[in-house]
Amino acid sequence: MTPGQEDLKIITLARSTRARVAASEGAAVRDETGRTYTAAAVALPSLRLSALRLAVAMAVSSGAEKLEAAALVSEAELDPGDLAVVRDLGPDAVVFHAAPDGTIRQALRP
C-alpha cells in the first residue's frame, strides 16, 4: 500500500518525535477530524509505555472518538498489543510501521 500525503505526515511526525528525545520509538495517530497526536516511548524505572499506546491514550484523553491512521517508527517489530490498542479506537485504521529512516516496513489494514 502506498501512503497518501496525510499518511506521510504522521510518519514524519513519528520520526521527529522519536529523534527529538532519542527514544527507541516514536508514534503518531490521526483521528476522525484530522487532528494528530504524537508520542515517544517512555522508559522510566516505574513506568514503561510504548509510543503507540501513549499516542492512542493522548488521542482518547483529548476526545478523539475514532482513529483513521497510525504510524510507528521503530527498529523493533510491531507489538501485537500495540496493534490491539489502535484497533480499539480505529478498527478500520491503517497502521504504518516504519524504520527510523522512514522506510515503510509494513502497512497493516484490518
Secondary structure, DSSP 4 states (H G I P E B T S, - for coil): ----HHHHHHHHHHHHHHHHHT-SEEEEEEETTS-EEEEE-EEETTEEE-HHHHHHHHHHHTT---EEEEEEEESSPPPHHHHHHHHHH-TT-EEEEE-TTS-EEEEE--
